[in-house]
Amino acid sequence: MKKKNSSLLPGLAVLAFISFSFSSCLKSSTSGSVSTSTPMTYISILNLAPYAPAVDVIFNGTTATQNLNPDTYFSSYSQVNPGAYDIKFVKDGSDSLVSEIPTSQYDSLNFYTLVLYNTSHNSTQAIAIHDNFSNVTNSYSYYRFFNMNPDLGGVDLYLSNALVQSNRKPADNANAGSTYNYFQGIQPGYYTVILKATGTDSLIASATSIDISAGNVYTFMLAGKGANSTFNVLPGTY
């Protein structure tokens, strides 16, 4: 898993993982919600655009992070003051615009994932996803799957040989209202994740013995370009 461990804005600390490996869950001891003296917004960034250059990320004209290479992402959320932000992705070290998320409100005690992705070799776009943990309980594990390899057709997702999602097209979660951005509940346990070309036995990627723990959330990501797909598992915090 590729990571970038710096915080988004100067002076704001990155939230650390509570546990190691693929399991992470940030809670207060009493209510199960984030505990902080000053309500903050929590933001993570995924650069899953293989045909884009390394980028700097600009919040309302202020550089939040620099030199974010393709297939690189923050390993946890960063704290940002709540408010309205125009977010630009510019070519690293320049003012050449790669993509932009128009001004939107980022509310306190909410979590957001910013995703930079390609729809083709020559088209780079960005979205802000509201990470909704309201349905998460300690009885189940939760996952979502992003297909961000722009050169693939449909992908079938198997969890331990059970087909759970079919014909997932590249960036089909880019619609802000897409159900693919929501976390789906499954029984906790160890899973083998298998990705195949839709309707075939053609293997695209796989991972074995993934520990999907109760009460935790995970983002499965298929990234890369052409036949060079990479599969990563990103734990969420809430």
C-alpha positions as CSV (number, residue, x, y, z in Angstrom):
1,M,0.0,0.0,0.0
2,K,1.4,3.4,-1.0
3,K,1.0,6.2,1.5
4,K,1.6,9.8,2.1
5,N,1.9,10.6,5.7
6,S,2.0,14.4,5.9
7,S,-1.0,16.4,7.0
8,L,-3.1,18.4,4.7
9,L,-2.5,21.9,6.0
10,P,0.4,23.3,8.0
11,G,0.1,22.8,11.7
12,L,-2.7,20.2,11.5
13,A,-1.8,16.7,12.7
14,V,-2.7,13.6,10.8
15,L,-4.9,11.2,12.7
16,A,-2.9,8.1,13.6
17,F,-4.3,4.6,13.2
18,I,-5.5,3.1,16.4
19,S,-4.5,-0.4,15.4
20,F,-2.0,-1.9,13.0
21,S,-2.4,-3.7,9.7
22,F,-5.7,-3.2,7.8
23,S,-7.8,-2.5,10.9
24,S,-8.5,1.1,12.1
25,C,-11.3,2.6,14.1
26,L,-11.2,6.0,15.9
27,K,-13.8,6.3,18.6
28,S,-14.4,8.0,21.9
29,S,-14.7,5.8,24.9
30,T,-18.4,6.5,25.4
31,S,-20.3,7.6,22.4
32,G,-18.6,6.0,19.5
33,S,-18.1,9.3,17.8
34,V,-15.0,11.4,17.1
35,S,-13.8,13.1,20.3
36,T,-12.2,16.5,19.8
37,S,-12.1,19.8,21.7
38,T,-12.8,21.8,18.6
39,P,-15.0,20.3,16.0
40,M,-13.0,19.7,12.8
41,T,-13.6,18.3,9.3
42,Y,-11.7,15.2,8.3
43,I,-10.3,14.8,4.8
44,S,-8.2,12.2,3.0
45,I,-6.8,12.3,-0.6
46,L,-6.4,9.5,-3.1
47,N,-4.4,10.1,-6.3
48,L,-5.6,7.3,-8.5
49,A,-5.0,9.0,-11.8
50,P,-2.2,7.0,-13.5
51,Y,-2.1,9.3,-16.6
52,A,-1.9,12.5,-14.5
53,P,1.4,14.2,-13.3
54,A,2.3,14.5,-9.7
55,V,0.1,17.2,-8.2
56,D,0.0,19.9,-5.5
57,V,-3.4,20.2,-3.8
58,I,-4.6,23.8,-3.2
59,F,-7.3,24.7,-0.7
60,N,-8.7,28.2,-1.3
61,G,-5.4,29.3,-2.7
62,T,-3.3,27.7,0.1
63,T,-1.1,24.7,-0.7
64,A,-2.3,21.8,1.4
65,T,0.1,19.1,0.2
66,Q,2.7,18.8,-2.6
67,N,4.1,16.3,-5.0
68,L,1.3,13.7,-4.7
69,N,2.3,11.1,-7.2
70,P,-0.2,8.8,-9.0
71,D,-1.2,5.7,-7.0
72,T,-0.4,7.6,-3.7
73,Y,-2.8,8.4,-0.9
74,F,-3.0,9.5,2.7
75,S,-3.0,6.6,5.1
76,S,-5.5,8.4,7.4
77,Y,-7.6,11.5,7.6
78,S,-6.3,15.0,8.3
79,Q,-8.0,17.6,10.4
80,V,-9.2,20.8,8.5
81,N,-11.2,23.7,9.8
82,P,-14.8,23.3,8.7
83,G,-15.9,25.7,5.9
84,A,-16.3,26.2,2.2
85,Y,-13.3,25.1,0.1
86,D,-12.4,25.4,-3.6
87,I,-9.9,22.6,-4.2
88,K,-7.5,22.6,-7.1
89,F,-5.1,19.9,-8.2
90,V,-2.2,21.5,-10.1
91,K,0.9,20.1,-11.7
92,D,3.5,19.9,-9.0
93,G,5.6,23.0,-8.8
94,S,3.5,25.0,-11.2
95,D,0.1,26.6,-11.6
96,S,-1.0,24.3,-14.4
97,L,-4.5,23.1,-13.5
98,V,-5.0,19.4,-13.6
99,S,-8.5,19.2,-12.1
100,E,-10.7,21.1,-9.7
101,I,-13.5,20.4,-7.2
102,P,-15.7,23.5,-7.2
103,T,-16.4,25.3,-3.9
104,S,-18.3,23.0,-1.5
105,Q,-19.1,23.1,2.2
106,Y,-17.1,20.7,4.4
107,D,-19.0,20.3,7.7
108,S,-17.6,19.7,11.1
109,L,-17.3,16.1,12.4
110,N,-17.8,14.8,8.8
111,F,-15.4,12.8,6.8
112,Y,-14.5,13.3,3.1
113,T,-12.3,11.5,0.6
114,L,-11.0,13.5,-2.4
115,V,-10.3,11.3,-5.4
116,L,-8.2,12.3,-8.5
117,Y,-8.8,9.9,-11.3
118,N,-8.6,9.4,-15.1
119,T,-11.6,8.8,-17.4
120,S,-9.1,8.4,-20.3
121,H,-5.4,9.0,-21.1
122,N,-6.2,12.7,-21.7
123,S,-8.9,13.4,-19.1
124,T,-8.4,13.9,-15.4
125,Q,-11.2,14.6,-13.0
126,A,-11.7,14.9,-9.2
127,I,-14.6,14.3,-6.8
128,A,-15.3,14.7,-3.1
129,I,-17.0,11.8,-1.5
130,H,-18.8,12.1,1.8
131,D,-17.7,9.1,3.9
132,N,-20.9,8.2,5.7
133,F,-20.3,5.9,8.7
134,S,-23.8,6.3,10.2
135,N,-24.7,2.7,9.5
136,V,-21.5,1.2,11.0
137,T,-22.0,-1.1,14.0
138,N,-19.7,-3.5,15.9
139,S,-21.6,-6.5,14.6
140,Y,-20.4,-6.4,11.0
141,S,-17.4,-5.3,8.8
142,Y,-17.9,-2.8,6.0
143,Y,-16.3,-2.3,2.6
144,R,-16.6,-0.4,-0.7
145,F,-14.9,-1.0,-4.0
146,F,-13.5,1.6,-6.4
147,N,-12.4,0.6,-9.9
148,M,-10.0,3.3,-11.0
149,N,-8.0,1.7,-13.8
150,P,-9.3,3.7,-16.8
151,D,-8.2,1.0,-19.3
152,L,-10.4,-1.8,-18.0
153,G,-13.9,-2.8,-18.9
154,G,-16.2,-4.2,-16.3
155,V,-14.9,-6.0,-13.3
156,D,-16.5,-8.6,-11.1
157,L,-15.6,-8.6,-7.4
158,Y,-15.5,-11.9,-5.5
159,L,-15.1,-12.2,-1.7
160,S,-13.8,-15.8,-1.0
161,N,-15.3,-17.1,-4.2
162,A,-18.7,-15.4,-3.7
163,L,-19.6,-12.9,-6.4
164,V,-20.6,-9.7,-4.5
165,Q,-20.4,-7.0,-7.2
166,S,-20.6,-7.4,-11.0
167,N,-19.7,-5.3,-14.0
168,R,-18.0,-2.5,-12.0
169,K,-16.9,0.0,-14.7
170,P,-13.9,2.4,-14.2
171,A,-14.9,5.4,-12.0
172,D,-18.5,4.3,-11.8
173,N,-18.6,5.7,-8.3
174,A,-17.8,9.2,-9.6
175,N,-21.4,10.3,-9.3
176,A,-21.7,11.9,-5.9
177,G,-24.9,10.1,-5.2
178,S,-23.6,6.7,-6.3
179,T,-24.4,3.8,-3.9
180,Y,-20.9,2.5,-4.7
181,N,-19.5,5.2,-2.3
182,Y,-21.4,3.7,0.6
183,F,-19.9,1.0,2.8
184,Q,-21.6,-2.5,2.5
185,G,-21.9,-4.7,5.6
186,I,-20.4,-8.2,5.6
187,Q,-19.6,-10.8,8.2
188,P,-16.1,-10.2,9.8
189,G,-13.4,-12.6,9.0
190,Y,-10.5,-13.4,6.6
191,Y,-11.3,-13.0,3.0
192,T,-9.6,-13.7,-0.4
193,V,-10.4,-10.9,-2.7
194,I,-10.6,-11.8,-6.4
195,L,-11.1,-9.4,-9.3
196,K,-12.0,-10.8,-12.8
197,A,-13.0,-9.4,-16.1
198,T,-16.8,-9.3,-16.1
199,G,-18.4,-12.6,-17.0
200,T,-15.1,-14.4,-17.4
201,D,-12.4,-16.3,-15.5
202,S,-9.8,-13.8,-16.6
203,L,-8.0,-12.8,-13.4
204,I,-7.2,-9.1,-13.0
205,A,-5.9,-9.0,-9.4
206,S,-6.3,-10.9,-6.1
207,A,-5.3,-10.7,-2.5
208,T,-5.4,-13.4,0.1
209,S,-6.1,-13.5,3.9
210,I,-7.4,-10.0,4.2
211,D,-8.5,-9.4,7.8
212,I,-11.9,-7.7,7.7
213,S,-12.5,-6.9,11.3
214,A,-15.8,-6.2,13.0
215,G,-16.8,-2.6,13.4
216,N,-14.2,-1.4,10.8
217,V,-14.5,0.0,7.3
218,Y,-12.3,-0.6,4.3
219,T,-12.0,0.8,0.8
220,F,-10.9,-1.7,-1.8
221,M,-9.1,0.1,-4.7
222,L,-8.2,-1.3,-8.1
223,A,-5.7,1.2,-9.6
224,G,-3.0,1.4,-12.3
225,K,-3.3,1.4,-16.0
226,G,-3.4,-1.0,-18.9
227,A,-2.7,-4.6,-17.7
228,N,-0.7,-3.3,-14.8
229,S,-3.4,-3.2,-12.2
230,T,-2.7,-2.8,-8.5
231,F,-5.1,-3.8,-5.7
232,N,-4.9,-2.0,-2.4
233,V,-6.9,-2.0,0.8
234,L,-7.4,1.3,2.7
235,P,-8.8,1.2,6.2
236,G,-11.2,4.0,7.2
237,T,-11.4,5.8,10.5
238,Y,-14.5,7.0,12.2
